[in-house]
Amino acid sequence: MQSRSTSALSFVYGLWQRTRCQAPWVVGAVVVALLALMPLVVLFKSLLEPPQEFWELLTHSDGNGEPSTLQRYVRGTLVMLGGVGVGTVVLGTAAAWLVSVYQFKGKRLLDLLLVLPMAIPTYVMAVCWKLVTVDHKNDALMWVRDTFEVESILELDRAANTGLAVVVLSLSFYPYVYLAARASFTRQSASYLEASRMLGHGMTGTFFKVALPLARPALAAGGLLALLETLNEFGAMEILGIRTLTTGIFYVWTELDELGSAMRVSAILMALVFVVIVVERLMRGGRRYHSHRSASHRYSGKPLGWRGALAMWLGCGSVALLGFVLPLGKLVHLALMPGFEESWERLGRILPLVGESVWLALQAGVPILIVAICLAYAHRLVPRWWMTLVTRCALLGYAIPAAILGVILLATQGLLLNHAEGVAEYLFHTTTIGLAFAYTLRFLSVGYNFAESGLKQNHQHLDDASASLGHGKWVTLVRIHLPLMAPGLIGAAVILVVDILKELPLTLILRPANTETLATATYGLFHAEERFSAGALPALILTATSALALMAVRRIVQSPNS
């Protein structure tokens, strides 16, 4: 027994000796990882407590075969996952393949338009599509009822709303798959595609037999992001009346006033998130895909004439039309409906809200970027398996839906109120520190990916040269790495600010009293008050800001020095 304890102490001492120069970085990374794991610990702790009064009401099912409320939530979530999963993969993959393997006039513009649906918040797109289709949907429902003698028009309406929700989320989230597939198809070796053509396969056969299998990891990664965003979605589901686990969390918390039952619903949603991630890993299958060095040149693309270009614009352009141009046009129409003078007056009233929202986003975005840079640099200094594990734990927040994160931090606030009421009041009610902390947990991975990518482009010789001149780790990071990483960090800052501006569930749950953002104001005007014309102006500001940010980041990423 003594020899085992001695060997353990020796291991710890040897580890300390090897990493003592990096100790502050390691300790900081571990602290960030522990803070990121805290929501899961609080969630697990809540499951050990006895269920509250209304939990039985949620799980109760009468004897007539009707599902319980909780079963409806689970079923609605699974339907949305299946529909959006198929929709995003089909739209994103098809558009990426066509844009990648053909050369035609207007290709760069079409490539940009296919990404811009990400700029429109999902709850805004849901309102636009709801207003566009409301008259046609009602006429179609009446025709179906009269033609097929359907008794329950309510069930038909629910089915129509579910289909519309699948379309809205598919149009909102397919760019995740498009960007991943586009990058994969662009990197694929031209020799593989040309060899397939020489064996008698057309472009369709080459796509299914060569390009699609090679792009499988990228499609799985893009599909995972789309599914995680679907599980996180609240605003669009609430506007379209779709029952999911995320809307169930809000219902149990706001209507039933039972935080414990909301935590239990959150646990089910978190288990579903885990299943989605595991399925994505299984779909990748642990395979690796390589191109031979002699076949590293890229496929230049088959040139198309004006007929081919027109076909491409009619095909891929229709996706961009439905996902960006149509909702944007509807927003402009709603904003100008009262008249130009009244719209100008509304803009003047909204501008202070814009300033407050941007200031809140900067308050949270700057600390996120600083923590992300330090975490990525710590991983660079200590490139060991356990440090990789610590880093992955620190980035778990993005996989946790915002509704779960908000409810868990509410439970944490309750614990603080019992033991340190003044601290809880200051963090969550007097200031926005609690909200900024939630943003950090949620969006840390966004900043980390940019920081890690920038550091990987800086050779280790730079660190060695700096150390030989007597500079420490901080000086090396600040004076050498940060200037070289500047383009990527600017892109990260822009994306972080836009993500925080658009964030709805976390802000609704954790905002202090009398705190309003563009996202909450837009959602309130659209959903609670149904003042569509008044809500169109802040929605347009959000959309324009996001679109400009996307174009700026694409320009930065595609620049030769980035």
C-alpha positions as CSV (number, residue, x, y, z in Angstrom):
1,M,0.0,0.0,0.0
2,Q,2.9,2.3,0.9
3,S,4.6,1.6,-2.4
4,R,1.4,2.5,-4.3
5,S,1.1,5.8,-2.5
6,T,4.8,6.5,-3.1
7,S,4.5,5.9,-6.8
8,A,1.4,8.1,-7.0
9,L,3.3,10.9,-5.2
10,S,6.2,10.4,-7.6
11,F,3.9,10.6,-10.6
12,V,2.4,13.8,-9.3
13,Y,5.8,15.3,-8.5
14,G,7.2,14.4,-11.9
15,L,4.1,15.9,-13.6
16,W,4.7,19.1,-11.6
17,Q,8.3,19.2,-12.5
18,R,7.6,18.8,-16.2
19,T,4.8,21.5,-16.2
20,R,5.8,23.9,-13.5
21,C,6.7,26.7,-16.0
22,Q,3.2,26.3,-17.4
23,A,1.5,25.9,-14.1
24,P,-0.5,29.2,-14.2
25,W,-1.8,28.2,-17.6
26,V,-2.7,24.7,-16.5
27,V,-4.4,25.9,-13.4
28,G,-6.4,28.5,-15.3
29,A,-7.5,25.8,-17.9
30,V,-8.6,23.5,-15.1
31,V,-10.6,26.3,-13.4
32,V,-12.4,27.1,-16.7
33,A,-13.1,23.3,-17.2
34,L,-14.6,23.0,-13.6
35,L,-16.8,26.1,-14.2
36,A,-18.0,24.5,-17.5
37,L,-18.8,21.2,-15.8
38,M,-20.7,23.0,-13.0
39,P,-24.0,23.1,-14.8
40,L,-23.9,19.3,-15.4
41,V,-23.1,18.7,-11.7
42,V,-26.1,20.9,-10.6
43,L,-28.3,19.1,-13.1
44,F,-27.3,15.7,-11.8
45,K,-27.8,16.9,-8.2
46,S,-31.3,18.0,-9.0
47,L,-32.2,14.6,-10.2
48,L,-31.4,13.1,-6.8
49,E,-34.1,15.3,-5.2
50,P,-37.7,14.0,-5.0
51,P,-40.0,15.2,-7.9
52,Q,-42.2,18.2,-7.3
53,E,-46.0,18.3,-7.5
54,F,-46.5,18.9,-11.2
55,W,-44.0,16.3,-12.4
56,E,-46.7,13.7,-12.1
57,L,-49.0,15.9,-14.1
58,L,-46.4,16.1,-16.9
59,T,-45.9,12.3,-16.9
60,H,-49.5,11.3,-16.5
61,S,-51.3,9.6,-19.4
62,D,-54.9,8.7,-19.3
63,G,-56.1,5.2,-20.2
64,N,-57.5,6.2,-23.7
65,G,-54.1,5.9,-25.4
66,E,-53.4,9.6,-25.3
67,P,-49.8,10.4,-24.7
68,S,-48.7,12.4,-21.6
69,T,-47.5,16.0,-21.9
70,L,-43.9,14.9,-21.5
71,Q,-44.3,12.2,-24.3
72,R,-45.7,15.0,-26.6
73,Y,-42.6,17.0,-25.9
74,V,-40.3,14.1,-26.7
75,R,-42.2,13.2,-29.8
76,G,-42.2,16.8,-31.1
77,T,-38.5,17.0,-30.5
78,L,-37.8,13.8,-32.4
79,V,-39.9,14.8,-35.3
80,M,-38.1,18.1,-35.6
81,L,-34.7,16.3,-35.3
82,G,-35.6,13.9,-38.1
83,G,-37.1,16.5,-40.4
84,V,-34.5,19.2,-39.9
85,G,-31.7,16.6,-40.1
86,V,-32.8,15.3,-43.5
87,G,-33.6,18.8,-44.8
88,T,-30.3,20.4,-43.9
89,V,-28.2,17.5,-45.2
90,V,-30.0,17.4,-48.5
91,L,-30.1,21.1,-49.1
92,G,-26.6,21.8,-47.9
93,T,-24.9,18.9,-49.6
94,A,-26.6,19.3,-53.0
95,A,-25.9,23.1,-53.1
96,A,-22.3,22.6,-52.0
97,W,-21.6,20.0,-54.7
98,L,-23.1,22.0,-57.5
99,V,-21.3,25.2,-56.5
100,S,-18.0,23.3,-56.1
101,V,-17.8,21.3,-59.3
102,Y,-19.2,23.9,-61.8
103,Q,-17.9,27.2,-63.0
104,F,-20.5,29.7,-64.0
105,K,-21.2,33.5,-64.0
106,G,-22.3,34.8,-60.6
107,K,-20.8,31.8,-58.7
108,R,-19.2,34.0,-56.0
109,L,-22.4,35.9,-55.4
110,L,-24.5,32.7,-55.2
111,D,-22.0,31.2,-52.8
112,L,-22.4,34.2,-50.5
113,L,-26.2,34.1,-50.8
114,L,-26.3,30.5,-49.8
115,V,-24.6,31.3,-46.5
116,L,-26.7,34.4,-45.6
117,P,-29.8,32.6,-44.2
118,M,-27.6,32.2,-41.1
119,A,-27.9,35.9,-40.6
120,I,-31.7,35.8,-40.0
121,P,-32.6,34.7,-36.5
122,T,-34.8,31.7,-36.6
123,Y,-37.7,33.3,-34.7
124,V,-37.7,36.2,-37.2
125,M,-37.7,33.7,-40.2
126,A,-40.6,31.8,-38.5
127,V,-42.7,35.0,-38.2
128,C,-42.0,35.9,-41.9
129,W,-42.9,32.5,-43.2
130,K,-46.0,32.4,-40.9
131,L,-47.2,35.6,-42.3
132,V,-46.5,34.6,-45.9
133,T,-48.2,31.3,-45.7
134,V,-51.1,32.0,-43.3
135,D,-53.8,32.6,-45.9
136,H,-52.7,29.7,-48.2
137,K,-52.5,27.4,-45.2
138,N,-56.0,28.2,-44.0
139,D,-57.4,27.7,-47.6
140,A,-55.5,24.4,-47.9
141,L,-56.8,23.1,-44.5
142,M,-60.4,23.9,-45.5
143,W,-60.0,22.1,-48.8
144,V,-58.5,19.0,-47.1
145,R,-61.3,19.0,-44.5
146,D,-64.0,19.2,-47.1
147,T,-62.5,16.8,-49.6
148,F,-61.4,14.0,-47.2
149,E,-64.1,14.7,-44.5
150,V,-61.5,15.1,-41.8
151,E,-63.2,15.8,-38.4
152,S,-60.3,17.3,-36.5
153,I,-59.1,20.5,-38.2
154,L,-56.9,21.1,-35.1
155,E,-54.8,18.0,-35.9
156,L,-54.4,19.2,-39.5
157,D,-53.3,22.6,-38.3
158,R,-50.7,21.0,-36.0
159,A,-49.3,18.9,-38.8
160,A,-49.1,22.0,-41.1
161,N,-47.3,24.0,-38.4
162,T,-44.9,21.1,-37.8
163,G,-44.1,21.0,-41.6
164,L,-43.6,24.7,-41.6
165,A,-41.3,24.5,-38.6
166,V,-39.2,21.8,-40.4
167,V,-39.0,24.1,-43.5
168,V,-38.0,27.1,-41.4
169,L,-35.3,25.4,-39.4
170,S,-34.0,23.6,-42.5
171,L,-33.6,26.9,-44.3
172,S,-32.0,28.4,-41.3
173,F,-29.5,25.7,-40.5
174,Y,-28.6,24.1,-43.8
175,P,-25.6,26.6,-44.1
176,Y,-23.8,24.6,-41.4
177,V,-23.8,21.6,-43.7
178,Y,-23.2,23.7,-46.8
179,L,-20.0,25.3,-45.4
180,A,-18.7,22.0,-44.2
181,A,-19.5,20.1,-47.4
182,R,-18.2,23.0,-49.6
183,A,-14.9,23.0,-47.8
184,S,-14.6,19.2,-48.1
185,F,-15.5,19.1,-51.8
186,T,-13.1,21.9,-52.5
187,R,-10.2,20.1,-50.8
188,Q,-10.9,16.8,-52.6
189,S,-8.2,15.7,-55.1
190,A,-9.0,16.3,-58.8
191,S,-7.4,13.0,-59.7
192,Y,-10.0,11.0,-57.8
193,L,-12.8,12.8,-59.6
194,E,-11.1,12.6,-63.0
195,A,-10.4,8.9,-62.5
196,S,-14.1,8.3,-61.8
197,R,-15.0,10.2,-65.0
198,M,-12.5,8.1,-67.0
199,L,-14.2,4.9,-65.7
200,G,-17.4,6.0,-67.3
201,H,-19.2,7.6,-64.3
202,G,-21.0,10.9,-64.9
203,M,-21.1,13.7,-62.4
204,T,-24.0,12.1,-60.5
205,G,-22.2,8.7,-60.2
206,T,-19.0,10.5,-59.2
207,F,-20.8,12.3,-56.5
208,F,-22.4,9.2,-54.9
209,K,-19.4,6.9,-55.4
210,V,-16.4,9.1,-54.7
211,A,-17.2,12.6,-53.5
212,L,-19.9,11.8,-51.0
213,P,-18.0,9.1,-49.1
214,L,-15.0,11.3,-48.9
215,A,-17.1,14.1,-47.5
216,R,-18.8,11.9,-44.9
217,P,-16.9,13.4,-41.8
218,A,-17.6,16.9,-42.9
219,L,-21.3,16.2,-43.5
220,A,-21.6,14.5,-40.1
221,A,-20.0,17.5,-38.4
222,G,-22.2,20.0,-40.2
223,G,-25.3,17.9,-39.5
224,L,-24.3,17.7,-35.8
225,L,-24.3,21.5,-35.5
226,A,-27.6,21.7,-37.2
227,L,-29.2,19.2,-34.9
228,L,-27.7,20.9,-31.8
229,E,-29.2,24.2,-32.9
230,T,-32.5,22.4,-33.5
231,L,-32.5,21.1,-29.9
232,N,-31.6,24.6,-28.7
233,E,-34.3,26.3,-30.7
234,F,-37.0,28.1,-28.6
235,G,-38.3,31.2,-30.4
236,A,-39.4,29.7,-33.7
237,M,-41.0,26.7,-31.9
238,E,-43.0,29.0,-29.6
239,I,-44.1,31.2,-32.5
240,L,-45.3,28.2,-34.6
241,G,-46.8,26.4,-31.7
242,I,-44.6,23.3,-31.7
243,R,-44.2,21.4,-28.5
244,T,-40.6,20.3,-27.9
245,L,-38.5,19.7,-24.8
246,T,-37.1,23.2,-25.0
247,T,-40.5,24.9,-25.0
248,G,-41.5,22.4,-22.3
249,I,-38.7,23.7,-20.1
250,F,-40.0,27.3,-20.4
251,Y,-43.6,26.1,-19.9
252,V,-42.8,24.2,-16.7
253,W,-40.7,27.1,-15.4
254,T,-42.9,30.1,-16.3
255,E,-46.4,28.6,-16.2
256,L,-46.1,25.9,-13.5
257,D,-43.4,27.8,-11.5
258,E,-41.6,24.5,-10.8
259,L,-37.8,24.8,-11.3
260,G,-37.2,21.3,-10.1
261,S,-39.5,19.8,-12.8
262,A,-37.9,22.1,-15.4
263,M,-34.6,20.6,-14.4
264,R,-35.9,17.1,-15.0
265,V,-37.1,18.0,-18.4
266,S,-33.7,19.5,-19.0
267,A,-32.1,16.2,-18.0
268,I,-34.1,14.4,-20.7
269,L,-33.1,17.0,-23.3
270,M,-29.4,16.7,-22.2
271,A,-29.6,12.9,-22.6
272,L,-31.0,13.5,-26.2
273,V,-28.0,15.8,-26.9
274,F,-25.6,13.1,-25.7
275,V,-27.4,10.6,-28.0
276,V,-27.1,12.9,-31.0
277,I,-23.3,13.5,-30.4
278,V,-22.8,9.7,-30.1
279,V,-24.7,9.0,-33.3
280,E,-22.6,11.6,-35.1
281,R,-19.4,9.9,-33.9
282,L,-20.7,6.5,-35.0
283,M,-21.5,8.0,-38.4
284,R,-18.0,9.1,-38.8
285,G,-16.9,5.6,-37.9
286,G,-13.4,6.7,-36.8
287,R,-12.3,6.7,-40.4
288,R,-9.7,9.0,-41.8
289,Y,-9.6,10.3,-45.4
290,H,-6.4,11.3,-47.2
291,S,-5.4,12.5,-50.6
292,H,-2.2,11.2,-52.1
293,R,0.6,13.9,-52.4
294,S,0.8,13.5,-56.2
295,A,-2.9,14.1,-56.4
296,S,-3.2,17.1,-54.3
297,H,-4.3,19.6,-57.0
298,R,-7.9,20.7,-56.8
299,Y,-10.6,20.2,-59.3
300,S,-11.0,23.4,-61.2
301,G,-14.7,22.8,-62.1
302,K,-16.6,22.2,-65.3
303,P,-17.4,25.5,-67.1
304,L,-21.1,26.1,-67.9
305,G,-22.7,28.3,-70.6
306,W,-25.5,30.7,-70.0
307,R,-28.1,27.9,-69.9
308,G,-26.1,26.0,-67.3
309,A,-25.6,29.1,-65.3
310,L,-29.4,29.8,-65.5
311,A,-30.1,26.3,-64.3
312,M,-27.7,26.7,-61.3
313,W,-29.3,30.0,-60.3
314,L,-32.8,28.5,-60.6
315,G,-31.8,25.5,-58.5
316,C,-29.4,26.8,-55.9
317,G,-30.7,30.3,-56.1
318,S,-34.2,29.2,-55.1
319,V,-32.8,27.9,-51.8
320,A,-31.2,31.3,-51.1
321,L,-34.4,33.0,-52.3
322,L,-36.5,31.1,-49.8
323,G,-34.0,31.2,-47.0
324,F,-32.9,34.9,-47.2
325,V,-34.4,37.1,-49.9
326,L,-38.1,36.2,-49.2
327,P,-37.8,36.8,-45.4
328,L,-35.8,39.9,-45.9
329,G,-38.3,41.3,-48.3
330,K,-41.1,40.6,-45.9
331,L,-39.3,42.4,-43.1
332,V,-38.7,45.4,-45.3
333,H,-42.4,45.4,-46.3
334,L,-43.5,45.2,-42.6
335,A,-41.1,47.9,-41.5
336,L,-42.3,50.4,-44.2
337,M,-46.0,49.5,-43.8
338,P,-46.8,52.5,-41.4
339,G,-45.1,55.0,-43.8
340,F,-41.6,56.3,-44.0
341,E,-41.9,59.1,-41.4
342,E,-43.3,56.8,-38.7
343,S,-40.7,54.2,-39.5
344,W,-38.0,56.9,-39.1
345,E,-39.4,57.9,-35.7
346,R,-39.4,54.2,-34.6
347,L,-35.8,53.9,-35.7
348,G,-34.9,56.9,-33.4
349,R,-36.6,55.1,-30.5
350,I,-34.8,51.9,-31.2
351,L,-31.3,53.3,-31.5
352,P,-30.7,53.5,-27.7
353,L,-31.7,49.8,-27.5
354,V,-29.1,49.0,-30.2
355,G,-26.4,50.7,-28.2
356,E,-27.3,48.9,-25.0
357,S,-27.4,45.5,-26.9
358,V,-24.0,46.1,-28.5
359,W,-22.5,47.2,-25.2
360,L,-23.8,44.0,-23.5
361,A,-22.4,41.9,-26.3
362,L,-19.0,43.6,-26.0
363,Q,-19.0,43.2,-22.2
364,A,-19.4,39.4,-22.7
365,G,-17.5,39.0,-25.9
366,V,-14.2,40.5,-24.8
367,P,-13.9,38.2,-21.7
368,I,-14.9,35.2,-23.8
369,L,-12.1,36.0,-26.4
370,I,-9.5,36.5,-23.6
371,V,-10.4,33.2,-21.9
372,A,-10.5,31.4,-25.3
373,I,-7.0,32.7,-26.2
374,C,-5.5,31.7,-22.8
375,L,-7.2,28.3,-23.0
376,A,-5.8,27.6,-26.5
377,Y,-2.4,28.8,-25.5
378,A,-2.4,26.6,-22.5
379,H,-3.2,23.6,-24.7
380,R,-0.3,24.7,-27.0
381,L,2.1,24.8,-24.1
382,V,1.0,21.5,-22.7
383,P,0.0,19.3,-25.6
384,R,-0.8,16.2,-23.6
385,W,-3.8,13.9,-23.5
386,W,-5.0,15.1,-20.2
387,M,-4.8,18.7,-21.3
388,T,-6.8,17.9,-24.3
389,L,-9.5,16.4,-22.0
390,V,-9.4,19.5,-19.8
391,T,-9.9,21.7,-22.9
392,R,-12.8,19.6,-24.2
393,C,-14.5,19.8,-20.8
394,A,-14.1,23.6,-20.9
395,L,-15.9,23.7,-24.3
396,L,-18.9,21.6,-23.3
397,G,-21.1,24.7,-23.0
398,Y,-21.9,24.9,-26.7
399,A,-23.3,21.3,-26.5
400,I,-25.7,22.3,-23.7
401,P,-28.9,23.9,-25.0
402,A,-29.3,27.5,-23.9
403,A,-32.6,26.8,-22.1
404,I,-30.9,24.1,-20.0
405,L,-28.0,26.4,-19.2
406,G,-30.4,29.2,-18.2
407,V,-32.5,27.0,-15.9
408,I,-29.4,25.5,-14.3
409,L,-28.0,28.9,-13.6
410,L,-31.3,29.8,-12.1
411,A,-31.0,26.9,-9.8
412,T,-27.5,28.0,-8.9
413,Q,-28.9,31.5,-8.2
414,G,-31.4,29.8,-5.8
415,L,-28.5,28.1,-3.9
416,L,-26.6,31.4,-3.6
417,L,-29.7,33.1,-2.3
418,N,-29.8,30.6,0.6
419,H,-26.2,31.1,1.5
420,A,-25.0,34.4,0.1
421,E,-28.1,36.5,-0.8
422,G,-26.1,39.7,-1.4
423,V,-23.8,38.0,-3.9
424,A,-26.7,36.4,-5.8
425,E,-28.5,39.8,-6.0
426,Y,-25.4,41.5,-7.3
427,L,-24.6,38.8,-9.9
428,F,-28.1,38.1,-11.3
429,H,-30.3,41.1,-10.5
430,T,-28.2,44.3,-10.0
431,T,-25.7,43.6,-12.8
432,T,-25.4,41.5,-16.0
433,I,-22.4,39.5,-14.7
434,G,-24.5,36.3,-14.3
435,L,-25.8,36.7,-17.9
436,A,-22.2,37.4,-19.2
437,F,-21.0,34.3,-17.4
438,A,-23.8,32.3,-19.1
439,Y,-22.7,33.7,-22.5
440,T,-19.1,32.7,-21.7
441,L,-20.1,29.1,-21.0
442,R,-22.3,29.0,-24.1
443,F,-20.0,30.6,-26.7
444,L,-16.5,29.9,-25.4
445,S,-16.0,27.2,-28.2
446,V,-16.6,29.9,-30.9
447,G,-13.7,32.0,-29.7
448,Y,-11.5,28.9,-28.9
449,N,-11.8,27.6,-32.5
450,F,-10.5,30.8,-33.9
451,A,-7.7,31.1,-31.4
452,E,-6.6,27.5,-31.8
453,S,-6.6,27.8,-35.6
454,G,-4.5,31.0,-35.4
455,L,-2.0,29.4,-33.0
456,K,-1.6,26.3,-35.1
457,Q,-0.4,28.5,-38.0
458,N,2.5,29.9,-35.8
459,H,5.4,27.5,-35.8
460,Q,6.9,26.3,-32.5
461,H,10.3,27.9,-33.6
462,L,8.7,31.2,-32.7
463,D,8.3,30.1,-29.1
464,D,11.8,28.7,-29.0
465,A,13.3,31.9,-30.3
466,S,11.4,34.0,-27.8
467,A,12.5,31.8,-25.0
468,S,16.1,32.0,-26.1
469,L,15.8,35.8,-25.9
470,G,14.7,35.5,-22.3
471,H,11.0,36.2,-22.8
472,G,8.4,34.5,-20.7
473,K,5.1,32.9,-21.9
474,W,3.0,36.0,-21.4
475,V,5.4,38.2,-23.4
476,T,5.6,35.6,-26.2
477,L,1.8,35.4,-26.4
478,V,1.3,39.2,-26.3
479,R,4.2,40.3,-28.5
480,I,4.5,37.5,-31.0
481,H,1.4,35.3,-31.3
482,L,-1.4,37.9,-30.9
483,P,-0.2,40.2,-33.7
484,L,0.0,37.2,-36.0
485,M,-3.4,36.0,-34.9
486,A,-5.1,39.4,-35.3
487,P,-7.2,38.7,-38.5
488,G,-8.7,35.5,-37.0
489,L,-9.3,37.2,-33.6
490,I,-11.1,40.1,-35.3
491,G,-13.3,37.5,-37.0
492,A,-13.9,35.7,-33.7
493,A,-14.9,39.0,-32.0
494,V,-17.4,39.8,-34.8
495,I,-19.0,36.4,-34.6
496,L,-19.2,36.5,-30.8
497,V,-20.9,39.9,-30.8
498,V,-23.4,38.8,-33.4
499,D,-24.1,35.5,-31.6
500,I,-24.7,37.3,-28.3
501,L,-26.9,39.9,-30.1
502,K,-29.1,37.1,-31.5
503,E,-29.2,34.9,-28.4
504,L,-32.8,34.6,-27.1
505,P,-33.3,31.8,-24.5
506,L,-30.4,32.7,-22.2
507,T,-31.3,36.4,-22.3
508,L,-35.0,35.7,-21.6
509,I,-34.2,33.6,-18.6
510,L,-31.2,35.4,-17.0
511,R,-31.6,39.1,-17.9
512,P,-32.0,41.4,-14.9
513,A,-35.2,43.4,-14.5
514,N,-35.6,46.3,-17.0
515,T,-32.9,44.9,-19.2
516,E,-33.9,44.6,-22.9
517,T,-31.9,43.6,-26.0
518,L,-32.7,43.6,-29.7
519,A,-33.4,39.9,-29.6
520,T,-35.9,40.0,-26.6
521,A,-37.5,43.2,-27.9
522,T,-38.0,41.6,-31.4
523,Y,-39.4,38.4,-29.9
524,G,-41.7,40.3,-27.5
525,L,-43.2,42.4,-30.3
526,F,-43.6,39.5,-32.7
527,H,-44.9,36.8,-30.3
528,A,-46.3,38.4,-27.1
529,E,-47.9,41.5,-28.7
530,E,-48.1,40.4,-32.3
531,R,-47.1,43.9,-33.4
532,F,-45.3,42.7,-36.6
533,S,-44.7,46.1,-38.1
534,A,-43.1,47.4,-34.9
535,G,-41.0,44.3,-34.5
536,A,-39.8,44.3,-38.1
537,L,-37.4,47.2,-37.5
538,P,-35.3,45.7,-34.7
539,A,-35.4,42.4,-36.7
540,L,-34.0,44.2,-39.7
541,I,-31.2,45.7,-37.6
542,L,-30.3,42.2,-36.3
543,T,-30.4,40.7,-39.8
544,A,-28.3,43.5,-41.4
545,T,-25.7,43.3,-38.6
546,S,-25.4,39.5,-38.9
547,A,-25.2,39.7,-42.7
548,L,-22.5,42.3,-42.6
549,A,-20.6,40.3,-40.0
550,L,-20.8,37.1,-42.1
551,M,-19.5,38.9,-45.1
552,A,-16.6,40.5,-43.1
553,V,-15.6,37.2,-41.5
554,R,-15.6,35.4,-44.9
555,R,-13.4,38.2,-46.3
556,I,-11.0,37.8,-43.4
557,V,-10.9,34.0,-43.6
558,Q,-10.4,34.0,-47.3
559,S,-7.6,36.5,-47.3
560,P,-4.1,35.2,-48.0
561,N,-2.6,36.4,-44.7
562,S,-5.4,34.9,-42.5
